[in-house]
Amino acid sequence: MLNGRIRRTWSKEGKYEVVGISLDRRPIGIVCRITGTGKVRVITVYEDKPKG
């Protein structure tokens, strides 16, 4: 996820959805937030399947 991109943000909650490719080459997404101390708190991780 270090090379992922932000797909969506929730500014009121301070949350971000980041999508990218995992080490085993699967498309994944995470929803996370940045804490007041600057740390990343991961809320959920999922396999990002294409719509359709």
mmJSON file of the N, C-alpha and C atoms, coordinates in Angstrom:
{"data_MODEL":{"atom_site":{
"group_PDB":["ATOM","ATOM","ATOM","ATOM","ATOM","ATOM","ATOM","ATOM","ATOM","ATOM","ATOM","ATOM","ATOM","ATOM","ATOM","ATOM","ATOM","ATOM","ATOM","ATOM","ATOM","ATOM","ATOM","ATOM","ATOM","ATOM","ATOM","ATOM","ATOM","ATOM","ATOM","ATOM","ATOM","ATOM","ATOM","ATOM","ATOM","ATOM","ATOM","ATOM","ATOM","ATOM","ATOM","ATOM","ATOM","ATOM","ATOM","ATOM","ATOM","ATOM","ATOM","ATOM","ATOM","ATOM","ATOM","ATOM","ATOM","ATOM","ATOM","ATOM","ATOM","ATOM","ATOM","ATOM","ATOM","ATOM","ATOM","ATOM","ATOM","ATOM","ATOM","ATOM","ATOM","ATOM","ATOM","ATOM","ATOM","ATOM","ATOM","ATOM","ATOM","ATOM","ATOM","ATOM","ATOM","ATOM","ATOM","ATOM","ATOM","ATOM","ATOM","ATOM","ATOM","ATOM","ATOM","ATOM","ATOM","ATOM","ATOM","ATOM","ATOM","ATOM","ATOM","ATOM","ATOM","ATOM","ATOM","ATOM","ATOM","ATOM","ATOM","ATOM","ATOM","ATOM","ATOM","ATOM","ATOM","ATOM","ATOM","ATOM","ATOM","ATOM","ATOM","ATOM","ATOM","ATOM","ATOM","ATOM","ATOM","ATOM","ATOM","ATOM","ATOM","ATOM","ATOM","ATOM","ATOM","ATOM","ATOM","ATOM","ATOM","ATOM","ATOM","ATOM","ATOM","ATOM","ATOM","ATOM","ATOM","ATOM","ATOM","ATOM","ATOM","ATOM","ATOM","ATOM"],
"id":[1,2,3,4,5,6,7,8,9,10,11,12,13,14,15,16,17,18,19,20,21,22,23,24,25,26,27,28,29,30,31,32,33,34,35,36,37,38,39,40,41,42,43,44,45,46,47,48,49,50,51,52,53,54,55,56,57,58,59,60,61,62,63,64,65,66,67,68,69,70,71,72,73,74,75,76,77,78,79,80,81,82,83,84,85,86,87,88,89,90,91,92,93,94,95,96,97,98,99,100,101,102,103,104,105,106,107,108,109,110,111,112,113,114,115,116,117,118,119,120,121,122,123,124,125,126,127,128,129,130,131,132,133,134,135,136,137,138,139,140,141,142,143,144,145,146,147,148,149,150,151,152,153,154,155,156],
"type_symbol":["N","C","C","N","C","C","N","C","C","N","C","C","N","C","C","N","C","C","N","C","C","N","C","C","N","C","C","N","C","C","N","C","C","N","C","C","N","C","C","N","C","C","N","C","C","N","C","C","N","C","C","N","C","C","N","C","C","N","C","C","N","C","C","N","C","C","N","C","C","N","C","C","N","C","C","N","C","C","N","C","C","N","C","C","N","C","C","N","C","C","N","C","C","N","C","C","N","C","C","N","C","C","N","C","C","N","C","C","N","C","C","N","C","C","N","C","C","N","C","C","N","C","C","N","C","C","N","C","C","N","C","C","N","C","C","N","C","C","N","C","C","N","C","C","N","C","C","N","C","C","N","C","C","N","C","C"],
"label_atom_id":["N","CA","C","N","CA","C","N","CA","C","N","CA","C","N","CA","C","N","CA","C","N","CA","C","N","CA","C","N","CA","C","N","CA","C","N","CA","C","N","CA","C","N","CA","C","N","CA","C","N","CA","C","N","CA","C","N","CA","C","N","CA","C","N","CA","C","N","CA","C","N","CA","C","N","CA","C","N","CA","C","N","CA","C","N","CA","C","N","CA","C","N","CA","C","N","CA","C","N","CA","C","N","CA","C","N","CA","C","N","CA","C","N","CA","C","N","CA","C","N","CA","C","N","CA","C","N","CA","C","N","CA","C","N","CA","C","N","CA","C","N","CA","C","N","CA","C","N","CA","C","N","CA","C","N","CA","C","N","CA","C","N","CA","C","N","CA","C","N","CA","C","N","CA","C","N","CA","C","N","CA","C"],
"label_alt_id":[null,null,null,null,null,null,null,null,null,null,null,null,null,null,null,null,null,null,null,null,null,null,null,null,null,null,null,null,null,null,null,null,null,null,null,null,null,null,null,null,null,null,null,null,null,null,null,null,null,null,null,null,null,null,null,null,null,null,null,null,null,null,null,null,null,null,null,null,null,null,null,null,null,null,null,null,null,null,null,null,null,null,null,null,null,null,null,null,null,null,null,null,null,null,null,null,null,null,null,null,null,null,null,null,null,null,null,null,null,null,null,null,null,null,null,null,null,null,null,null,null,null,null,null,null,null,null,null,null,null,null,null,null,null,null,null,null,null,null,null,null,null,null,null,null,null,null,null,null,null,null,null,null,null,null,null],
"label_comp_id":["MET","MET","MET","LEU","LEU","LEU","ASN","ASN","ASN","GLY","GLY","GLY","ARG","ARG","ARG","ILE","ILE","ILE","ARG","ARG","ARG","ARG","ARG","ARG","THR","THR","THR","TRP","TRP","TRP","SER","SER","SER","LYS","LYS","LYS","GLU","GLU","GLU","GLY","GLY","GLY","LYS","LYS","LYS","TYR","TYR","TYR","GLU","GLU","GLU","VAL","VAL","VAL","VAL","VAL","VAL","GLY","GLY","GLY","ILE","ILE","ILE","SER","SER","SER","LEU","LEU","LEU","ASP","ASP","ASP","ARG","ARG","ARG","ARG","ARG","ARG","PRO","PRO","PRO","ILE","ILE","ILE","GLY","GLY","GLY","ILE","ILE","ILE","VAL","VAL","VAL","CYS","CYS","CYS","ARG","ARG","ARG","ILE","ILE","ILE","THR","THR","THR","GLY","GLY","GLY","THR","THR","THR","GLY","GLY","GLY","LYS","LYS","LYS","VAL","VAL","VAL","ARG","ARG","ARG","VAL","VAL","VAL","ILE","ILE","ILE","THR","THR","THR","VAL","VAL","VAL","TYR","TYR","TYR","GLU","GLU","GLU","ASP","ASP","ASP","LYS","LYS","LYS","PRO","PRO","PRO","LYS","LYS","LYS","GLY","GLY","GLY"],
"label_asym_id":["A","A","A","A","A","A","A","A","A","A","A","A","A","A","A","A","A","A","A","A","A","A","A","A","A","A","A","A","A","A","A","A","A","A","A","A","A","A","A","A","A","A","A","A","A","A","A","A","A","A","A","A","A","A","A","A","A","A","A","A","A","A","A","A","A","A","A","A","A","A","A","A","A","A","A","A","A","A","A","A","A","A","A","A","A","A","A","A","A","A","A","A","A","A","A","A","A","A","A","A","A","A","A","A","A","A","A","A","A","A","A","A","A","A","A","A","A","A","A","A","A","A","A","A","A","A","A","A","A","A","A","A","A","A","A","A","A","A","A","A","A","A","A","A","A","A","A","A","A","A","A","A","A","A","A","A"],
"label_entity_id":["1","1","1","1","1","1","1","1","1","1","1","1","1","1","1","1","1","1","1","1","1","1","1","1","1","1","1","1","1","1","1","1","1","1","1","1","1","1","1","1","1","1","1","1","1","1","1","1","1","1","1","1","1","1","1","1","1","1","1","1","1","1","1","1","1","1","1","1","1","1","1","1","1","1","1","1","1","1","1","1","1","1","1","1","1","1","1","1","1","1","1","1","1","1","1","1","1","1","1","1","1","1","1","1","1","1","1","1","1","1","1","1","1","1","1","1","1","1","1","1","1","1","1","1","1","1","1","1","1","1","1","1","1","1","1","1","1","1","1","1","1","1","1","1","1","1","1","1","1","1","1","1","1","1","1","1"],
"label_seq_id":[1,1,1,2,2,2,3,3,3,4,4,4,5,5,5,6,6,6,7,7,7,8,8,8,9,9,9,10,10,10,11,11,11,12,12,12,13,13,13,14,14,14,15,15,15,16,16,16,17,17,17,18,18,18,19,19,19,20,20,20,21,21,21,22,22,22,23,23,23,24,24,24,25,25,25,26,26,26,27,27,27,28,28,28,29,29,29,30,30,30,31,31,31,32,32,32,33,33,33,34,34,34,35,35,35,36,36,36,37,37,37,38,38,38,39,39,39,40,40,40,41,41,41,42,42,42,43,43,43,44,44,44,45,45,45,46,46,46,47,47,47,48,48,48,49,49,49,50,50,50,51,51,51,52,52,52],
"pdbx_PDB_ins_code":[null,null,null,null,null,null,null,null,null,null,null,null,null,null,null,null,null,null,null,null,null,null,null,null,null,null,null,null,null,null,null,null,null,null,null,null,null,null,null,null,null,null,null,null,null,null,null,null,null,null,null,null,null,null,null,null,null,null,null,null,null,null,null,null,null,null,null,null,null,null,null,null,null,null,null,null,null,null,null,null,null,null,null,null,null,null,null,null,null,null,null,null,null,null,null,null,null,null,null,null,null,null,null,null,null,null,null,null,null,null,null,null,null,null,null,null,null,null,null,null,null,null,null,null,null,null,null,null,null,null,null,null,null,null,null,null,null,null,null,null,null,null,null,null,null,null,null,null,null,null,null,null,null,null,null,null],
"Cartn_x":[0.808,0.0,0.851,2.133,2.995,2.907,2.556,2.435,0.982,0.056,-1.361,-1.747,-3.005,-3.509,-4.794,-5.05,-6.276,-7.418,-8.409,-9.583,-10.677,-10.815,-11.934,-11.54,-12.125,-11.884,-13.213,-13.217,-14.328,-13.75,-13.83,-13.133,-13.671,-14.965,-15.51,-14.968,-14.789,-14.281,-12.769,-12.145,-10.695,-10.26,-11.142,-10.843,-10.45,-9.685,-9.223,-9.408,-9.763,-9.759,-8.564,-7.656,-6.453,-6.51,-6.271,-6.281,-4.926,-4.569,-3.293,-3.144,-1.918,-1.603,-0.823,-1.23,-0.543,0.757,1.547,2.81,2.606,1.456,1.186,0.366,0.387,-0.161,-1.695,-2.378,-3.837,-4.221,-5.304,-5.782,-6.45,-5.997,-6.584,-6.913,-7.736,-8.079,-8.05,-7.79,-7.865,-8.617,-9.289,-9.881,-9.11,-8.584,-7.74,-7.965,-7.34,-7.351,-6.002,-5.67,-4.437,-4.786,-4.097,-4.383,-3.777,-4.111,-3.583,-2.076,-1.499,-0.052,0.653,-0.094,0.506,0.646,0.046,0.106,-1.088,-0.923,-2.009,-2.76,-4.062,-4.908,-5.727,-5.492,-6.21,-7.558,-8.619,-9.97,-10.404,-10.171,-10.519,-9.642,-9.46,-8.705,-9.588,-9.612,-10.449,-9.81,-10.219,-9.785,-10.642,-10.018,-10.716,-11.097,-12.313,-12.778,-13.396,-13.122,-13.718,-15.228,-15.893,-17.364,-17.773,-18.903,-19.405,-19.852],
"Cartn_y":[-1.202,0.0,1.266,1.105,2.287,3.03,2.331,2.956,3.107,3.013,3.146,4.594,4.782,6.136,6.324,7.554,7.871,7.911,7.07,7.026,7.944,8.003,8.74,9.24,10.352,10.883,11.218,11.146,11.589,12.66,13.898,14.975,15.201,15.055,15.255,14.24,12.982,11.933,11.802,12.441,12.329,10.973,10.302,8.969,9.043,8.026,7.911,6.484,6.332,5.022,5.023,4.073,3.968,2.638,2.663,1.436,1.254,-0.004,-0.314,-1.808,-2.23,-3.636,-4.185,-5.377,-6.008,-6.658,-7.131,-7.788,-9.04,-9.703,-10.889,-10.538,-9.24,-8.711,-8.679,-8.776,-8.649,-7.194,-6.74,-5.377,-5.318,-4.404,-4.284,-2.828,-2.66,-1.326,-1.317,-0.151,0.007,1.296,1.3,2.517,2.799,4.013,4.353,5.801,6.187,7.578,7.903,9.169,9.646,10.141,9.614,10.008,11.375,11.903,13.194,13.194,12.01,11.899,11.57,11.549,11.325,9.874,8.958,7.537,7.169,6.111,5.623,4.539,4.704,3.687,3.023,1.728,0.98,0.551,0.875,0.529,-0.788,-0.947,-2.189,-2.37,-3.624,-3.99,-4.934,-4.771,-5.622,-5.833,-6.919,-7.155,-6.286,-5.464,-4.481,-5.133,-5.613,-6.273,-5.247,-5.37,-4.425,-4.547,-3.407,-3.409,-3.949,-4.651,-5.105,-6.498],
"Cartn_z":[0.0,0.0,0.0,0.092,0.079,-1.245,-2.306,-3.623,-4.058,-3.114,-3.431,-3.696,-4.024,-4.255,-3.463,-3.085,-2.352,-3.349,-3.13,-4.002,-3.478,-2.162,-1.573,-0.2,0.218,1.564,2.227,3.522,4.355,5.267,4.837,5.554,6.968,7.174,8.529,9.516,9.069,9.947,9.88,8.899,8.737,8.212,7.443,6.924,5.454,5.044,3.663,3.182,1.911,1.262,0.311,0.505,-0.315,-1.051,-2.364,-3.162,-3.824,-4.037,-4.661,-4.851,-5.04,-5.289,-4.096,-3.629,-2.503,-2.968,-2.021,-2.361,-3.203,-3.036,-3.863,-5.116,-5.478,-6.736,-6.788,-5.665,-5.65,-5.456,-6.11,-5.856,-4.478,-3.637,-2.306,-2.005,-1.011,-0.538,0.976,1.53,2.976,3.279,4.395,4.932,6.207,6.328,7.472,7.865,8.967,9.404,10.013,10.024,10.639,12.04,13.039,14.416,14.716,15.847,16.268,16.466,16.673,16.833,15.521,14.408,13.094,12.685,13.433,13.09,12.22,11.428,10.577,11.338,11.473,12.1,11.003,10.781,9.748,10.318,9.578,10.011,9.388,8.082,7.402,6.172,5.788,4.589,3.787,2.467,1.628,0.274,-0.398,-1.767,-2.67,-3.475,-4.308,-5.631,-5.719,-6.935,-7.872,-9.17,-10.126,-10.166,-10.354,-10.46,-11.812,-11.826,-13.109,-13.144],
"occupancy":[1.0,1.0,1.0,1.0,1.0,1.0,1.0,1.0,1.0,1.0,1.0,1.0,1.0,1.0,1.0,1.0,1.0,1.0,1.0,1.0,1.0,1.0,1.0,1.0,1.0,1.0,1.0,1.0,1.0,1.0,1.0,1.0,1.0,1.0,1.0,1.0,1.0,1.0,1.0,1.0,1.0,1.0,1.0,1.0,1.0,1.0,1.0,1.0,1.0,1.0,1.0,1.0,1.0,1.0,1.0,1.0,1.0,1.0,1.0,1.0,1.0,1.0,1.0,1.0,1.0,1.0,1.0,1.0,1.0,1.0,1.0,1.0,1.0,1.0,1.0,1.0,1.0,1.0,1.0,1.0,1.0,1.0,1.0,1.0,1.0,1.0,1.0,1.0,1.0,1.0,1.0,1.0,1.0,1.0,1.0,1.0,1.0,1.0,1.0,1.0,1.0,1.0,1.0,1.0,1.0,1.0,1.0,1.0,1.0,1.0,1.0,1.0,1.0,1.0,1.0,1.0,1.0,1.0,1.0,1.0,1.0,1.0,1.0,1.0,1.0,1.0,1.0,1.0,1.0,1.0,1.0,1.0,1.0,1.0,1.0,1.0,1.0,1.0,1.0,1.0,1.0,1.0,1.0,1.0,1.0,1.0,1.0,1.0,1.0,1.0,1.0,1.0,1.0,1.0,1.0,1.0],
"B_iso_or_equiv":[0.0,0.0,0.0,0.0,0.0,0.0,0.0,0.0,0.0,0.0,0.0,0.0,0.0,0.0,0.0,0.0,0.0,0.0,0.0,0.0,0.0,0.0,0.0,0.0,0.0,0.0,0.0,0.0,0.0,0.0,0.0,0.0,0.0,0.0,0.0,0.0,0.0,0.0,0.0,0.0,0.0,0.0,0.0,0.0,0.0,0.0,0.0,0.0,0.0,0.0,0.0,0.0,0.0,0.0,0.0,0.0,0.0,0.0,0.0,0.0,0.0,0.0,0.0,0.0,0.0,0.0,0.0,0.0,0.0,0.0,0.0,0.0,0.0,0.0,0.0,0.0,0.0,0.0,0.0,0.0,0.0,0.0,0.0,0.0,0.0,0.0,0.0,0.0,0.0,0.0,0.0,0.0,0.0,0.0,0.0,0.0,0.0,0.0,0.0,0.0,0.0,0.0,0.0,0.0,0.0,0.0,0.0,0.0,0.0,0.0,0.0,0.0,0.0,0.0,0.0,0.0,0.0,0.0,0.0,0.0,0.0,0.0,0.0,0.0,0.0,0.0,0.0,0.0,0.0,0.0,0.0,0.0,0.0,0.0,0.0,0.0,0.0,0.0,0.0,0.0,0.0,0.0,0.0,0.0,0.0,0.0,0.0,0.0,0.0,0.0,0.0,0.0,0.0,0.0,0.0,0.0],
"pdbx_formal_charge":[null,null,null,null,null,null,null,null,null,null,null,null,null,null,null,null,null,null,null,null,null,null,null,null,null,null,null,null,null,null,null,null,null,null,null,null,null,null,null,null,null,null,null,null,null,null,null,null,null,null,null,null,null,null,null,null,null,null,null,null,null,null,null,null,null,null,null,null,null,null,null,null,null,null,null,null,null,null,null,null,null,null,null,null,null,null,null,null,null,null,null,null,null,null,null,null,null,null,null,null,null,null,null,null,null,null,null,null,null,null,null,null,null,null,null,null,null,null,null,null,null,null,null,null,null,null,null,null,null,null,null,null,null,null,null,null,null,null,null,null,null,null,null,null,null,null,null,null,null,null,null,null,null,null,null,null],
"auth_seq_id":[1,1,1,2,2,2,3,3,3,4,4,4,5,5,5,6,6,6,7,7,7,8,8,8,9,9,9,10,10,10,11,11,11,12,12,12,13,13,13,14,14,14,15,15,15,16,16,16,17,17,17,18,18,18,19,19,19,20,20,20,21,21,21,22,22,22,23,23,23,24,24,24,25,25,25,26,26,26,27,27,27,28,28,28,29,29,29,30,30,30,31,31,31,32,32,32,33,33,33,34,34,34,35,35,35,36,36,36,37,37,37,38,38,38,39,39,39,40,40,40,41,41,41,42,42,42,43,43,43,44,44,44,45,45,45,46,46,46,47,47,47,48,48,48,49,49,49,50,50,50,51,51,51,52,52,52],
"auth_comp_id":["MET","MET","MET","LEU","LEU","LEU","ASN","ASN","ASN","GLY","GLY","GLY","ARG","ARG","ARG","ILE","ILE","ILE","ARG","ARG","ARG","ARG","ARG","ARG","THR","THR","THR","TRP","TRP","TRP","SER","SER","SER","LYS","LYS","LYS","GLU","GLU","GLU","GLY","GLY","GLY","LYS","LYS","LYS","TYR","TYR","TYR","GLU","GLU","GLU","VAL","VAL","VAL","VAL","VAL","VAL","GLY","GLY","GLY","ILE","ILE","ILE","SER","SER","SER","LEU","LEU","LEU","ASP","ASP","ASP","ARG","ARG","ARG","ARG","ARG","ARG","PRO","PRO","PRO","ILE","ILE","ILE","GLY","GLY","GLY","ILE","ILE","ILE","VAL","VAL","VAL","CYS","CYS","CYS","ARG","ARG","ARG","ILE","ILE","ILE","THR","THR","THR","GLY","GLY","GLY","THR","THR","THR","GLY","GLY","GLY","LYS","LYS","LYS","VAL","VAL","VAL","ARG","ARG","ARG","VAL","VAL","VAL","ILE","ILE","ILE","THR","THR","THR","VAL","VAL","VAL","TYR","TYR","TYR","GLU","GLU","GLU","ASP","ASP","ASP","LYS","LYS","LYS","PRO","PRO","PRO","LYS","LYS","LYS","GLY","GLY","GLY"],
"auth_asym_id":["A","A","A","A","A","A","A","A","A","A","A","A","A","A","A","A","A","A","A","A","A","A","A","A","A","A","A","A","A","A","A","A","A","A","A","A","A","A","A","A","A","A","A","A","A","A","A","A","A","A","A","A","A","A","A","A","A","A","A","A","A","A","A","A","A","A","A","A","A","A","A","A","A","A","A","A","A","A","A","A","A","A","A","A","A","A","A","A","A","A","A","A","A","A","A","A","A","A","A","A","A","A","A","A","A","A","A","A","A","A","A","A","A","A","A","A","A","A","A","A","A","A","A","A","A","A","A","A","A","A","A","A","A","A","A","A","A","A","A","A","A","A","A","A","A","A","A","A","A","A","A","A","A","A","A","A"],
"auth_atom_id":["N","CA","C","N","CA","C","N","CA","C","N","CA","C","N","CA","C","N","CA","C","N","CA","C","N","CA","C","N","CA","C","N","CA","C","N","CA","C","N","CA","C","N","CA","C","N","CA","C","N","CA","C","N","CA","C","N","CA","C","N","CA","C","N","CA","C","N","CA","C","N","CA","C","N","CA","C","N","CA","C","N","CA","C","N","CA","C","N","CA","C","N","CA","C","N","CA","C","N","CA","C","N","CA","C","N","CA","C","N","CA","C","N","CA","C","N","CA","C","N","CA","C","N","CA","C","N","CA","C","N","CA","C","N","CA","C","N","CA","C","N","CA","C","N","CA","C","N","CA","C","N","CA","C","N","CA","C","N","CA","C","N","CA","C","N","CA","C","N","CA","C","N","CA","C","N","CA","C","N","CA","C"],
"pdbx_PDB_model_num":[1,1,1,1,1,1,1,1,1,1,1,1,1,1,1,1,1,1,1,1,1,1,1,1,1,1,1,1,1,1,1,1,1,1,1,1,1,1,1,1,1,1,1,1,1,1,1,1,1,1,1,1,1,1,1,1,1,1,1,1,1,1,1,1,1,1,1,1,1,1,1,1,1,1,1,1,1,1,1,1,1,1,1,1,1,1,1,1,1,1,1,1,1,1,1,1,1,1,1,1,1,1,1,1,1,1,1,1,1,1,1,1,1,1,1,1,1,1,1,1,1,1,1,1,1,1,1,1,1,1,1,1,1,1,1,1,1,1,1,1,1,1,1,1,1,1,1,1,1,1,1,1,1,1,1,1]
}}}
